[in-house]
Amino acid sequence: MLKLIALILVFIYVVIPLLRFLMKAFVITQVHKKMSEQDIRAKQAASKARKEGTIDVDYVPPKSKVKSDEVGGDYVLYEEIKD
């Protein structure tokens, strides 16, 4: 009978406060983890946010060198005739 009472007292005064402390520590670490993830996402979203009136260009085609003699299209050379 005395052993049962001792086990109950140990459970009440040692095990329950220990579990409460461990759960509190676990919850605090999880909250800090989620807050840091949220801060990282917020910083990424802020860096990607554009100001009004700005233009982002995702693709710029390569520039080709055009010689002055070679003009593309239907260009016809002409001479002006004076009357």
Salt bridges, closest charged atoms under 4 A:
ASP56 OD2 - ARG50 NE 3.70
